[in-house]
Amino acid sequence: MPEREILNREEVAALLGIAPQSLTNRIARGGPFPPYRELSPRCRVWLRSDVESWISTMPKRASASRKARNFRAAR
């Protein structure tokens, strides 16, 4: 089955590995994020290509195990 080109809030959140409410909060704070398309007053969608392009520009984050090692080394 081909990937959907249009993603709803839950699908974008899953792609980012965050909760849907966290996505809503991130958008409300006005930080950088791809623009959404409003299909109706209560239905917003994003283009998969926009979200994936945005993800590719984000700096890579340290893994949890790496953070733990750095924390222990600093003690």
mmCIF file of the N, C-alpha and C atoms, coordinates in Angstrom:
data_MODEL
# 
_entry.id   MODEL 
# 
loop_
_atom_site.group_PDB 
_atom_site.id 
_atom_site.type_symbol 
_atom_site.label_atom_id 
_atom_site.label_alt_id 
_atom_site.label_comp_id 
_atom_site.label_asym_id 
_atom_site.label_entity_id 
_atom_site.label_seq_id 
_atom_site.pdbx_PDB_ins_code 
_atom_site.Cartn_x 
_atom_site.Cartn_y 
_atom_site.Cartn_z 
_atom_site.occupancy 
_atom_site.B_iso_or_equiv 
_atom_site.pdbx_formal_charge 
_atom_site.auth_seq_id 
_atom_site.auth_comp_id 
_atom_site.auth_asym_id 
_atom_site.auth_atom_id 
_atom_site.pdbx_PDB_model_num 
ATOM 1   N N  . MET A 1 1  ? 0.849   -1.182 0.000  1.00 0.00 ? 1  MET A N  1 
ATOM 2   C CA . MET A 1 1  ? 0.000   0.000  0.000  1.00 0.00 ? 1  MET A CA 1 
ATOM 3   C C  . MET A 1 1  ? 0.891   1.241  0.000  1.00 0.00 ? 1  MET A C  1 
ATOM 4   N N  . PRO A 1 2  ? 0.687   2.180  -0.914 1.00 0.00 ? 2  PRO A N  1 
ATOM 5   C CA . PRO A 1 2  ? 1.540   3.376  -0.975 1.00 0.00 ? 2  PRO A CA 1 
ATOM 6   C C  . PRO A 1 2  ? 1.317   4.275  0.237  1.00 0.00 ? 2  PRO A C  1 
ATOM 7   N N  . GLU A 1 3  ? 2.359   5.052  0.575  1.00 0.00 ? 3  GLU A N  1 
ATOM 8   C CA . GLU A 1 3  ? 2.248   5.985  1.690  1.00 0.00 ? 3  GLU A CA 1 
ATOM 9   C C  . GLU A 1 3  ? 1.317   7.122  1.302  1.00 0.00 ? 3  GLU A C  1 
ATOM 10  N N  . ARG A 1 4  ? 0.570   7.599  2.294  1.00 0.00 ? 4  ARG A N  1 
ATOM 11  C CA . ARG A 1 4  ? -0.327  8.725  2.047  1.00 0.00 ? 4  ARG A CA 1 
ATOM 12  C C  . ARG A 1 4  ? 0.487   9.995  1.865  1.00 0.00 ? 4  ARG A C  1 
ATOM 13  N N  . GLU A 1 5  ? 0.071   10.830 0.951  1.00 0.00 ? 5  GLU A N  1 
ATOM 14  C CA . GLU A 1 5  ? 0.752   12.097 0.697  1.00 0.00 ? 5  GLU A CA 1 
ATOM 15  C C  . GLU A 1 5  ? 0.264   13.199 1.633  1.00 0.00 ? 5  GLU A C  1 
ATOM 16  N N  . ILE A 1 6  ? -0.937  13.026 2.185  1.00 0.00 ? 6  ILE A N  1 
ATOM 17  C CA . ILE A 1 6  ? -1.508  14.001 3.108  1.00 0.00 ? 6  ILE A CA 1 
ATOM 18  C C  . ILE A 1 6  ? -1.615  13.338 4.472  1.00 0.00 ? 6  ILE A C  1 
ATOM 19  N N  . LEU A 1 7  ? -1.118  14.032 5.517  1.00 0.00 ? 7  LEU A N  1 
ATOM 20  C CA . LEU A 1 7  ? -1.088  13.469 6.860  1.00 0.00 ? 7  LEU A CA 1 
ATOM 21  C C  . LEU A 1 7  ? -1.930  14.308 7.814  1.00 0.00 ? 7  LEU A C  1 
ATOM 22  N N  . ASN A 1 8  ? -2.684  13.623 8.684  1.00 0.00 ? 8  ASN A N  1 
ATOM 23  C CA . ASN A 1 8  ? -3.419  14.347 9.716  1.00 0.00 ? 8  ASN A CA 1 
ATOM 24  C C  . ASN A 1 8  ? -2.519  14.524 10.951 1.00 0.00 ? 8  ASN A C  1 
ATOM 25  N N  . ARG A 1 9  ? -3.043  15.157 11.971 1.00 0.00 ? 9  ARG A N  1 
ATOM 26  C CA . ARG A 1 9  ? -2.256  15.471 13.167 1.00 0.00 ? 9  ARG A CA 1 
ATOM 27  C C  . ARG A 1 9  ? -1.653  14.223 13.808 1.00 0.00 ? 9  ARG A C  1 
ATOM 28  N N  . GLU A 1 10 ? -2.422  13.174 13.945 1.00 0.00 ? 10 GLU A N  1 
ATOM 29  C CA . GLU A 1 10 ? -1.943  11.948 14.571 1.00 0.00 ? 10 GLU A CA 1 
ATOM 30  C C  . GLU A 1 10 ? -0.817  11.310 13.752 1.00 0.00 ? 10 GLU A C  1 
ATOM 31  N N  . GLU A 1 11 ? -0.954  11.339 12.438 1.00 0.00 ? 11 GLU A N  1 
ATOM 32  C CA . GLU A 1 11 ? 0.075   10.750 11.572 1.00 0.00 ? 11 GLU A CA 1 
ATOM 33  C C  . GLU A 1 11 ? 1.370   11.557 11.600 1.00 0.00 ? 11 GLU A C  1 
ATOM 34  N N  . VAL A 1 12 ? 1.259   12.896 11.641 1.00 0.00 ? 12 VAL A N  1 
ATOM 35  C CA . VAL A 1 12 ? 2.456   13.734 11.739 1.00 0.00 ? 12 VAL A CA 1 
ATOM 36  C C  . VAL A 1 12 ? 3.143   13.488 13.076 1.00 0.00 ? 12 VAL A C  1 
ATOM 37  N N  . ALA A 1 13 ? 2.366   13.441 14.145 1.00 0.00 ? 13 ALA A N  1 
ATOM 38  C CA . ALA A 1 13 ? 2.930   13.187 15.473 1.00 0.00 ? 13 ALA A CA 1 
ATOM 39  C C  . ALA A 1 13 ? 3.653   11.838 15.510 1.00 0.00 ? 13 ALA A C  1 
ATOM 40  N N  . ALA A 1 14 ? 3.055   10.818 14.918 1.00 0.00 ? 14 ALA A N  1 
ATOM 41  C CA . ALA A 1 14 ? 3.684   9.493  14.883 1.00 0.00 ? 14 ALA A CA 1 
ATOM 42  C C  . ALA A 1 14 ? 4.988   9.534  14.089 1.00 0.00 ? 14 ALA A C  1 
ATOM 43  N N  . LEU A 1 15 ? 4.998   10.265 12.994 1.00 0.00 ? 15 LEU A N  1 
ATOM 44  C CA . LEU A 1 15 ? 6.207   10.390 12.175 1.00 0.00 ? 15 LEU A CA 1 
ATOM 45  C C  . LEU A 1 15 ? 7.330   11.070 12.971 1.00 0.00 ? 15 LEU A C  1 
ATOM 46  N N  . LEU A 1 16 ? 6.957   12.018 13.831 1.00 0.00 ? 16 LEU A N  1 
ATOM 47  C CA . LEU A 1 16 ? 7.939   12.728 14.658 1.00 0.00 ? 16 LEU A CA 1 
ATOM 48  C C  . LEU A 1 16 ? 8.291   11.982 15.943 1.00 0.00 ? 16 LEU A C  1 
ATOM 49  N N  . GLY A 1 17 ? 7.485   10.993 16.302 1.00 0.00 ? 17 GLY A N  1 
ATOM 50  C CA . GLY A 1 17 ? 7.724   10.250 17.537 1.00 0.00 ? 17 GLY A CA 1 
ATOM 51  C C  . GLY A 1 17 ? 7.296   11.020 18.775 1.00 0.00 ? 17 GLY A C  1 
ATOM 52  N N  . ILE A 1 18 ? 6.255   11.847 18.639 1.00 0.00 ? 18 ILE A N  1 
ATOM 53  C CA . ILE A 1 18 ? 5.739   12.618 19.763 1.00 0.00 ? 18 ILE A CA 1 
ATOM 54  C C  . ILE A 1 18 ? 4.236   12.401 19.871 1.00 0.00 ? 18 ILE A C  1 
ATOM 55  N N  . ALA A 1 19 ? 3.661   12.841 20.984 1.00 0.00 ? 19 ALA A N  1 
ATOM 56  C CA . ALA A 1 19 ? 2.213   12.742 21.176 1.00 0.00 ? 19 ALA A CA 1 
ATOM 57  C C  . ALA A 1 19 ? 1.513   13.817 20.339 1.00 0.00 ? 19 ALA A C  1 
ATOM 58  N N  . PRO A 1 20 ? 0.286   13.542 19.884 1.00 0.00 ? 20 PRO A N  1 
ATOM 59  C CA . PRO A 1 20 ? -0.444  14.551 19.113 1.00 0.00 ? 20 PRO A CA 1 
ATOM 60  C C  . PRO A 1 20 ? -0.574  15.884 19.852 1.00 0.00 ? 20 PRO A C  1 
ATOM 61  N N  . GLN A 1 21 ? -0.770  15.856 21.165 1.00 0.00 ? 21 GLN A N  1 
ATOM 62  C CA . GLN A 1 21 ? -0.887  17.099 21.930 1.00 0.00 ? 21 GLN A CA 1 
ATOM 63  C C  . GLN A 1 21 ? 0.426   17.871 21.915 1.00 0.00 ? 21 GLN A C  1 
ATOM 64  N N  . SER A 1 22 ? 1.556   17.165 21.922 1.00 0.00 ? 22 SER A N  1 
ATOM 65  C CA . SER A 1 22 ? 2.857   17.834 21.830 1.00 0.00 ? 22 SER A CA 1 
ATOM 66  C C  . SER A 1 22 ? 3.002   18.555 20.495 1.00 0.00 ? 22 SER A C  1 
ATOM 67  N N  . LEU A 1 23 ? 2.484   17.956 19.439 1.00 0.00 ? 23 LEU A N  1 
ATOM 68  C CA . LEU A 1 23 ? 2.505   18.605 18.130 1.00 0.00 ? 23 LEU A CA 1 
ATOM 69  C C  . LEU A 1 23 ? 1.666   19.878 18.166 1.00 0.00 ? 23 LEU A C  1 
ATOM 70  N N  . THR A 1 24 ? 0.481   19.794 18.757 1.00 0.00 ? 24 THR A N  1 
ATOM 71  C CA . THR A 1 24 ? -0.391  20.960 18.880 1.00 0.00 ? 24 THR A CA 1 
ATOM 72  C C  . THR A 1 24 ? 0.308   22.065 19.662 1.00 0.00 ? 24 THR A C  1 
ATOM 73  N N  . ASN A 1 25 ? 0.971   21.704 20.760 1.00 0.00 ? 25 ASN A N  1 
ATOM 74  C CA . ASN A 1 25 ? 1.688   22.690 21.571 1.00 0.00 ? 25 ASN A CA 1 
ATOM 75  C C  . ASN A 1 25 ? 2.829   23.325 20.790 1.00 0.00 ? 25 ASN A C  1 
ATOM 76  N N  . ARG A 1 26 ? 3.559   22.531 20.036 1.00 0.00 ? 26 ARG A N  1 
ATOM 77  C CA . ARG A 1 26 ? 4.683   23.036 19.242 1.00 0.00 ? 26 ARG A CA 1 
ATOM 78  C C  . ARG A 1 26 ? 4.185   24.065 18.220 1.00 0.00 ? 26 ARG A C  1 
ATOM 79  N N  . ILE A 1 27 ? 3.071   23.781 17.583 1.00 0.00 ? 27 ILE A N  1 
ATOM 80  C CA . ILE A 1 27 ? 2.508   24.696 16.594 1.00 0.00 ? 27 ILE A CA 1 
ATOM 81  C C  . ILE A 1 27 ? 2.018   25.975 17.275 1.00 0.00 ? 27 ILE A C  1 
ATOM 82  N N  . ALA A 1 28 ? 1.385   25.827 18.445 1.00 0.00 ? 28 ALA A N  1 
ATOM 83  C CA . ALA A 1 28 ? 0.866   26.984 19.171 1.00 0.00 ? 28 ALA A CA 1 
ATOM 84  C C  . ALA A 1 28 ? 1.982   27.922 19.620 1.00 0.00 ? 28 ALA A C  1 
ATOM 85  N N  . ARG A 1 29 ? 3.164   27.363 19.934 1.00 0.00 ? 29 ARG A N  1 
ATOM 86  C CA . ARG A 1 29 ? 4.302   28.189 20.354 1.00 0.00 ? 29 ARG A CA 1 
ATOM 87  C C  . ARG A 1 29 ? 4.876   28.989 19.188 1.00 0.00 ? 29 ARG A C  1 
ATOM 88  N N  . GLY A 1 30 ? 4.522   28.620 17.981 1.00 0.00 ? 30 GLY A N  1 
ATOM 89  C CA . GLY A 1 30 ? 4.943   29.376 16.815 1.00 0.00 ? 30 GLY A CA 1 
ATOM 90  C C  . GLY A 1 30 ? 6.358   29.094 16.354 1.00 0.00 ? 30 GLY A C  1 
ATOM 91  N N  . GLY A 1 31 ? 6.925   27.983 16.791 1.00 0.00 ? 31 GLY A N  1 
ATOM 92  C CA . GLY A 1 31 ? 8.264   27.627 16.342 1.00 0.00 ? 31 GLY A CA 1 
ATOM 93  C C  . GLY A 1 31 ? 8.248   27.209 14.881 1.00 0.00 ? 31 GLY A C  1 
ATOM 94  N N  . PRO A 1 32 ? 9.427   26.967 14.333 1.00 0.00 ? 32 PRO A N  1 
ATOM 95  C CA . PRO A 1 32 ? 9.471   26.567 12.925 1.00 0.00 ? 32 PRO A CA 1 
ATOM 96  C C  . PRO A 1 32 ? 8.811   25.198 12.723 1.00 0.00 ? 32 PRO A C  1 
ATOM 97  N N  . PHE A 1 33 ? 7.913   25.150 11.798 1.00 0.00 ? 33 PHE A N  1 
ATOM 98  C CA . PHE A 1 33 ? 7.235   23.896 11.468 1.00 0.00 ? 33 PHE A CA 1 
ATOM 99  C C  . PHE A 1 33 ? 6.581   24.083 10.108 1.00 0.00 ? 33 PHE A C  1 
ATOM 100 N N  . PRO A 1 34 ? 6.469   23.024 9.326  1.00 0.00 ? 34 PRO A N  1 
ATOM 101 C CA . PRO A 1 34 ? 5.838   23.167 7.998  1.00 0.00 ? 34 PRO A CA 1 
ATOM 102 C C  . PRO A 1 34 ? 4.400   23.687 8.121  1.00 0.00 ? 34 PRO A C  1 
ATOM 103 N N  . PRO A 1 35 ? 3.971   24.472 7.167  1.00 0.00 ? 35 PRO A N  1 
ATOM 104 C CA . PRO A 1 35 ? 2.597   24.983 7.200  1.00 0.00 ? 35 PRO A CA 1 
ATOM 105 C C  . PRO A 1 35 ? 1.597   23.854 6.958  1.00 0.00 ? 35 PRO A C  1 
ATOM 106 N N  . TYR A 1 36 ? 0.434   24.012 7.558  1.00 0.00 ? 36 TYR A N  1 
ATOM 107 C CA . TYR A 1 36 ? -0.639  23.037 7.338  1.00 0.00 ? 36 TYR A CA 1 
ATOM 108 C C  . TYR A 1 36 ? -1.643  23.598 6.344  1.00 0.00 ? 36 TYR A C  1 
ATOM 109 N N  . ARG A 1 37 ? -2.454  22.703 5.825  1.00 0.00 ? 37 ARG A N  1 
ATOM 110 C CA . ARG A 1 37 ? -3.573  23.096 4.958  1.00 0.00 ? 37 ARG A CA 1 
ATOM 111 C C  . ARG A 1 37 ? -4.841  22.876 5.774  1.00 0.00 ? 37 ARG A C  1 
ATOM 112 N N  . GLU A 1 38 ? -5.719  23.838 5.772  1.00 0.00 ? 38 GLU A N  1 
ATOM 113 C CA . GLU A 1 38 ? -6.954  23.731 6.543  1.00 0.00 ? 38 GLU A CA 1 
ATOM 114 C C  . GLU A 1 38 ? -8.073  23.269 5.611  1.00 0.00 ? 38 GLU A C  1 
ATOM 115 N N  . LEU A 1 39 ? -8.512  22.029 5.814  1.00 0.00 ? 39 LEU A N  1 
ATOM 116 C CA . LEU A 1 39 ? -9.585  21.481 4.979  1.00 0.00 ? 39 LEU A CA 1 
ATOM 117 C C  . LEU A 1 39 ? -10.949 21.960 5.455  1.00 0.00 ? 39 LEU A C  1 
ATOM 118 N N  . SER A 1 40 ? -11.054 22.188 6.761  1.00 0.00 ? 40 SER A N  1 
ATOM 119 C CA . SER A 1 40 ? -12.256 22.741 7.379  1.00 0.00 ? 40 SER A CA 1 
ATOM 120 C C  . SER A 1 40 ? -11.791 23.387 8.684  1.00 0.00 ? 40 SER A C  1 
ATOM 121 N N  . PRO A 1 41 ? -12.654 24.084 9.400  1.00 0.00 ? 41 PRO A N  1 
ATOM 122 C CA . PRO A 1 41 ? -12.204 24.732 10.637 1.00 0.00 ? 41 PRO A CA 1 
ATOM 123 C C  . PRO A 1 41 ? -11.586 23.765 11.664 1.00 0.00 ? 41 PRO A C  1 
ATOM 124 N N  . ARG A 1 42 ? -11.951 22.499 11.592 1.00 0.00 ? 42 ARG A N  1 
ATOM 125 C CA . ARG A 1 42 ? -11.430 21.539 12.565 1.00 0.00 ? 42 ARG A CA 1 
ATOM 126 C C  . ARG A 1 42 ? -10.539 20.462 11.956 1.00 0.00 ? 42 ARG A C  1 
ATOM 127 N N  . CYS A 1 43 ? -10.149 20.626 10.703 1.00 0.00 ? 43 CYS A N  1 
ATOM 128 C CA . CYS A 1 43 ? -9.357  19.596 10.029 1.00 0.00 ? 43 CYS A CA 1 
ATOM 129 C C  . CYS A 1 43 ? -8.153  20.224 9.342  1.00 0.00 ? 43 CYS A C  1 
ATOM 130 N N  . ARG A 1 44 ? -6.975  19.964 9.912  1.00 0.00 ? 44 ARG A N  1 
ATOM 131 C CA . ARG A 1 44 ? -5.726  20.448 9.346  1.00 0.00 ? 44 ARG A CA 1 
ATOM 132 C C  . ARG A 1 44 ? -4.905  19.260 8.880  1.00 0.00 ? 44 ARG A C  1 
ATOM 133 N N  . VAL A 1 45 ? -4.247  19.418 7.750  1.00 0.00 ? 45 VAL A N  1 
ATOM 134 C CA . VAL A 1 45 ? -3.405  18.350 7.213  1.00 0.00 ? 45 VAL A CA 1 
ATOM 135 C C  . VAL A 1 45 ? -2.080  18.948 6.741  1.00 0.00 ? 45 VAL A C  1 
ATOM 136 N N  . TRP A 1 46 ? -1.081  18.084 6.658  1.00 0.00 ? 46 TRP A N  1 
ATOM 137 C CA . TRP A 1 46 ? 0.245   18.473 6.190  1.00 0.00 ? 46 TRP A CA 1 
ATOM 138 C C  . TRP A 1 46 ? 0.623   17.592 5.011  1.00 0.00 ? 46 TRP A C  1 
ATOM 139 N N  . LEU A 1 47 ? 1.411   18.124 4.114  1.00 0.00 ? 47 LEU A N  1 
ATOM 140 C CA . LEU A 1 47 ? 1.950   17.316 3.030  1.00 0.00 ? 47 LEU A CA 1 
ATOM 141 C C  . LEU A 1 47 ? 3.129   16.518 3.573  1.00 0.00 ? 47 LEU A C  1 
ATOM 142 N N  . ARG A 1 48 ? 3.150   15.230 3.276  1.00 0.00 ? 48 ARG A N  1 
ATOM 143 C CA . ARG A 1 48 ? 4.238   14.367 3.741  1.00 0.00 ? 48 ARG A CA 1 
ATOM 144 C C  . ARG A 1 48 ? 5.593   14.937 3.312  1.00 0.00 ? 48 ARG A C  1 
ATOM 145 N N  . SER A 1 49 ? 5.677   15.415 2.088  1.00 0.00 ? 49 SER A N  1 
ATOM 146 C CA . SER A 1 49 ? 6.951   15.935 1.582  1.00 0.00 ? 49 SER A CA 1 
ATOM 147 C C  . SER A 1 49 ? 7.426   17.137 2.393  1.00 0.00 ? 49 SER A C  1 
ATOM 148 N N  . ASP A 1 50 ? 6.503   18.010 2.823  1.00 0.00 ? 50 ASP A N  1 
ATOM 149 C CA . ASP A 1 50 ? 6.879   19.161 3.652  1.00 0.00 ? 50 ASP A CA 1 
ATOM 150 C C  . ASP A 1 50 ? 7.424   18.714 5.006  1.00 0.00 ? 50 ASP A C  1 
ATOM 151 N N  . VAL A 1 51 ? 6.741   17.754 5.625  1.00 0.00 ? 51 VAL A N  1 
ATOM 152 C CA . VAL A 1 51 ? 7.161   17.280 6.947  1.00 0.00 ? 51 VAL A CA 1 
ATOM 153 C C  . VAL A 1 51 ? 8.505   16.560 6.853  1.00 0.00 ? 51 VAL A C  1 
ATOM 154 N N  . GLU A 1 52 ? 8.663   15.708 5.858  1.00 0.00 ? 52 GLU A N  1 
ATOM 155 C CA . GLU A 1 52 ? 9.927   14.982 5.710  1.00 0.00 ? 52 GLU A CA 1 
ATOM 156 C C  . GLU A 1 52 ? 11.085  15.922 5.387  1.00 0.00 ? 52 GLU A C  1 
ATOM 157 N N  . SER A 1 53 ? 10.841  16.956 4.594  1.00 0.00 ? 53 SER A N  1 
ATOM 158 C CA . SER A 1 53 ? 11.883  17.947 4.308  1.00 0.00 ? 53 SER A CA 1 
ATOM 159 C C  . SER A 1 53 ? 12.276  18.687 5.584  1.00 0.00 ? 53 SER A C  1 
ATOM 160 N N  . TRP A 1 54 ? 11.286  19.045 6.388  1.00 0.00 ? 54 TRP A N  1 
ATOM 161 C CA . TRP A 1 54 ? 11.543  19.740 7.648  1.00 0.00 ? 54 TRP A CA 1 
ATOM 162 C C  . TRP A 1 54 ? 12.355  18.854 8.591  1.00 0.00 ? 54 TRP A C  1 
ATOM 163 N N  . ILE A 1 55 ? 11.991  17.582 8.688  1.00 0.00 ? 55 ILE A N  1 
ATOM 164 C CA . ILE A 1 55 ? 12.719  16.641 9.543  1.00 0.00 ? 55 ILE A CA 1 
ATOM 165 C C  . ILE A 1 55 ? 14.179  16.553 9.103  1.00 0.00 ? 55 ILE A C  1 
ATOM 166 N N  . SER A 1 56 ? 14.414  16.533 7.802  1.00 0.00 ? 56 SER A N  1 
ATOM 167 C CA . SER A 1 56 ? 15.792  16.391 7.302  1.00 0.00 ? 56 SER A CA 1 
ATOM 168 C C  . SER A 1 56 ? 16.661  17.603 7.627  1.00 0.00 ? 56 SER A C  1 
ATOM 169 N N  . THR A 1 57 ? 16.047  18.751 7.906  1.00 0.00 ? 57 THR A N  1 
ATOM 170 C CA . THR A 1 57 ? 16.821  19.946 8.255  1.00 0.00 ? 57 THR A CA 1 
ATOM 171 C C  . THR A 1 57 ? 17.102  20.052 9.748  1.00 0.00 ? 57 THR A C  1 
ATOM 172 N N  . MET A 1 58 ? 16.459  19.214 10.551 1.00 0.00 ? 58 MET A N  1 
ATOM 173 C CA . MET A 1 58 ? 16.623  19.292 12.003 1.00 0.00 ? 58 MET A CA 1 
ATOM 174 C C  . MET A 1 58 ? 17.959  18.673 12.411 1.00 0.00 ? 58 MET A C  1 
ATOM 175 N N  . PRO A 1 59 ? 18.630  19.281 13.413 1.00 0.00 ? 59 PRO A N  1 
ATOM 176 C CA . PRO A 1 59 ? 19.879  18.689 13.893 1.00 0.00 ? 59 PRO A CA 1 
ATOM 177 C C  . PRO A 1 59 ? 19.604  17.331 14.541 1.00 0.00 ? 59 PRO A C  1 
ATOM 178 N N  . LYS A 1 60 ? 20.550  16.436 14.410 1.00 0.00 ? 60 LYS A N  1 
ATOM 179 C CA . LYS A 1 60 ? 20.405  15.109 15.012 1.00 0.00 ? 60 LYS A CA 1 
ATOM 180 C C  . LYS A 1 60 ? 20.561  15.240 16.520 1.00 0.00 ? 60 LYS A C  1 
ATOM 181 N N  . ARG A 1 61 ? 19.698  14.554 17.267 1.00 0.00 ? 61 ARG A N  1 
ATOM 182 C CA . ARG A 1 61 ? 19.743  14.605 18.726 1.00 0.00 ? 61 ARG A CA 1 
ATOM 183 C C  . ARG A 1 61 ? 20.502  13.407 19.252 1.00 0.00 ? 61 ARG A C  1 
ATOM 184 N N  . ALA A 1 62 ? 21.154  13.589 20.384 1.00 0.00 ? 62 ALA A N  1 
ATOM 185 C CA . ALA A 1 62 ? 21.883  12.496 21.019 1.00 0.00 ? 62 ALA A CA 1 
ATOM 186 C C  . ALA A 1 62 ? 20.892  11.449 21.518 1.00 0.00 ? 62 ALA A C  1 
ATOM 187 N N  . SER A 1 63 ? 21.285  10.201 21.431 1.00 0.00 ? 63 SER A N  1 
ATOM 188 C CA . SER A 1 63 ? 20.416  9.128  21.921 1.00 0.00 ? 63 SER A CA 1 
ATOM 189 C C  . SER A 1 63 ? 20.357  9.176  23.440 1.00 0.00 ? 63 SER A C  1 
ATOM 190 N N  . ALA A 1 64 ? 19.365  8.535  24.027 1.00 0.00 ? 64 ALA A N  1 
ATOM 191 C CA . ALA A 1 64 ? 19.199  8.521  25.475 1.00 0.00 ? 64 ALA A CA 1 
ATOM 192 C C  . ALA A 1 64 ? 20.405  7.887  26.159 1.00 0.00 ? 64 ALA A C  1 
ATOM 193 N N  . SER A 1 65 ? 20.952  6.808  25.574 1.00 0.00 ? 65 SER A N  1 
ATOM 194 C CA . SER A 1 65 ? 22.098  6.157  26.208 1.00 0.00 ? 65 SER A CA 1 
ATOM 195 C C  . SER A 1 65 ? 23.321  7.073  26.164 1.00 0.00 ? 65 SER A C  1 
ATOM 196 N N  . ARG A 1 66 ? 23.479  7.823  25.110 1.00 0.00 ? 66 ARG A N  1 
ATOM 197 C CA . ARG A 1 66 ? 24.603  8.757  25.018 1.00 0.00 ? 66 ARG A CA 1 
ATOM 198 C C  . ARG A 1 66 ? 24.454  9.871  26.045 1.00 0.00 ? 66 ARG A C  1 
ATOM 199 N N  . LYS A 1 67 ? 23.244  10.373 26.230 1.00 0.00 ? 67 LYS A N  1 
ATOM 200 C CA . LYS A 1 67 ? 22.996  11.404 27.235 1.00 0.00 ? 67 LYS A CA 1 
ATOM 201 C C  . LYS A 1 67 ? 23.318  10.864 28.625 1.00 0.00 ? 67 LYS A C  1 
ATOM 202 N N  . ALA A 1 68 ? 22.933  9.624  28.893 1.00 0.00 ? 68 ALA A N  1 
ATOM 203 C CA . ALA A 1 68 ? 23.202  9.022  30.205 1.00 0.00 ? 68 ALA A CA 1 
ATOM 204 C C  . ALA A 1 68 ? 24.708  8.893  30.434 1.00 0.00 ? 68 ALA A C  1 
ATOM 205 N N  . ARG A 1 69 ? 25.460  8.477  29.431 1.00 0.00 ? 69 ARG A N  1 
ATOM 206 C CA . ARG A 1 69 ? 26.914  8.365  29.563 1.00 0.00 ? 69 ARG A CA 1 
ATOM 207 C C  . ARG A 1 69 ? 27.529  9.732  29.848 1.00 0.00 ? 69 ARG A C  1 
ATOM 208 N N  . ASN A 1 70 ? 27.077  10.747 29.130 1.00 0.00 ? 70 ASN A N  1 
ATOM 209 C CA . ASN A 1 70 ? 27.616  12.089 29.353 1.00 0.00 ? 70 ASN A CA 1 
ATOM 210 C C  . ASN A 1 70 ? 27.280  12.594 30.744 1.00 0.00 ? 70 ASN A C  1 
ATOM 211 N N  . PHE A 1 71 ? 26.091  12.277 31.219 1.00 0.00 ? 71 PHE A N  1 
ATOM 212 C CA . PHE A 1 71 ? 25.697  12.703 32.556 1.00 0.00 ? 71 PHE A CA 1 
ATOM 213 C C  . PHE A 1 71 ? 26.562  12.038 33.613 1.00 0.00 ? 71 PHE A C  1 
ATOM 214 N N  . ARG A 1 72 ? 26.781  10.720 33.467 1.00 0.00 ? 72 ARG A N  1 
ATOM 215 C CA . ARG A 1 72 ? 27.614  9.989  34.446 1.00 0.00 ? 72 ARG A CA 1 
ATOM 216 C C  . ARG A 1 72 ? 29.059  10.491 34.397 1.00 0.00 ? 72 ARG A C  1 
ATOM 217 N N  . ALA A 1 73 ? 29.551  10.795 33.230 1.00 0.00 ? 73 ALA A N  1 
ATOM 218 C CA . ALA A 1 73 ? 30.953  11.255 33.101 1.00 0.00 ? 73 ALA A CA 1 
ATOM 219 C C  . ALA A 1 73 ? 31.133  12.633 33.743 1.00 0.00 ? 73 ALA A C  1 
ATOM 220 N N  . ALA A 1 74 ? 30.095  13.445 33.741 1.00 0.00 ? 74 ALA A N  1 
ATOM 221 C CA . ALA A 1 74 ? 30.191  14.782 34.286 1.00 0.00 ? 74 ALA A CA 1 
ATOM 222 C C  . ALA A 1 74 ? 30.131  14.794 35.810 1.00 0.00 ? 74 ALA A C  1 
ATOM 223 N N  . ARG A 1 75 ? 29.710  13.722 36.419 1.00 0.00 ? 75 ARG A N  1 
ATOM 224 C CA . ARG A 1 75 ? 29.574  13.669 37.887 1.00 0.00 ? 75 ARG A CA 1 
ATOM 225 C C  . ARG A 1 75 ? 30.866  13.553 38.583 1.00 0.00 ? 75 ARG A C  1 
# 
